[in-house]
């Protein structure tokens, strides 16, 4: 999947600035955006909510691999 099409809901400035964000910041931003769009769409099954949720899952998995919890 092409990165531009997978982030079609991002503005160009958000795409550019996301390159300079920490993984943790990206997760917080995606979660906030997903919550806001859910409130607008009033649906968990809206295409854009699902798209952001999927990306959020990927970022969380990436974070967990990068910063594993120490037992």
C-alpha positions in Angstrom: 0.0 0.0 0.0 1.3 3.4 -1.0 2.0 5.6 2.1 0.2 8.6 0.6 -3.0 6.7 0.1 -2.8 5.1 3.5 -2.7 8.6 5.1 -5.1 10.4 2.8 -6.8 11.9 5.9 -3.6 13.7 6.8 -2.9 17.2 5.5 0.4 17.9 3.7 1.7 19.8 6.7 0.8 16.9 9.0 2.5 14.4 6.7 5.7 16.6 6.6 5.7 17.2 10.4 5.0 13.5 11.2 8.6 12.7 10.0 9.9 14.8 12.9 7.7 13.4 15.7 8.6 10.7 18.2 6.7 7.4 17.9 4.9 8.2 21.2 3.8 11.6 19.8 2.5 9.9 16.7 0.5 7.5 18.8 -1.1 10.3 20.9 -1.9 12.3 17.7 -3.5 9.4 16.0 -5.5 8.4 19.0 -6.8 12.0 19.4 -7.6 12.2 15.7 -9.4 8.9 15.7 -11.5 9.9 18.7 -12.4 13.2 17.1 -13.4 11.6 13.8 -15.4 8.9 15.6 -17.4 11.7 17.3 -18.0 13.4 13.9 -18.8 10.1 12.1 -20.6 8.5 15.1 -19.4 5.2 13.8 -16.6 2.8 14.7 -17.0 1.2 11.2 -16.5 4.4 9.2 -13.7 3.8 6.6 -11.6 6.7 8.0 -12.0 5.5 11.6 -10.9 2.0 10.6 -8.0 3.4 8.6 -6.7 5.5 11.5 -7.3 2.6 14.0 -5.3 0.3 11.8 -2.4 2.7 11.6 -2.6 3.3 15.3 -2.4 -0.5 15.9 0.8 -0.6 13.7 2.3 2.3 15.6 1.5 0.7 18.9 3.1 -2.6 17.8 6.1 -0.7 16.5 6.4 1.1 19.9 6.1 -2.2 21.8 8.9 -3.8 19.7 11.1 -0.7 20.1 10.5 -0.4 23.8 9.8 -3.9 25.2 8.5 -4.0 28.7 11.1 -5.3 31.2 9.9 -8.1 33.4 
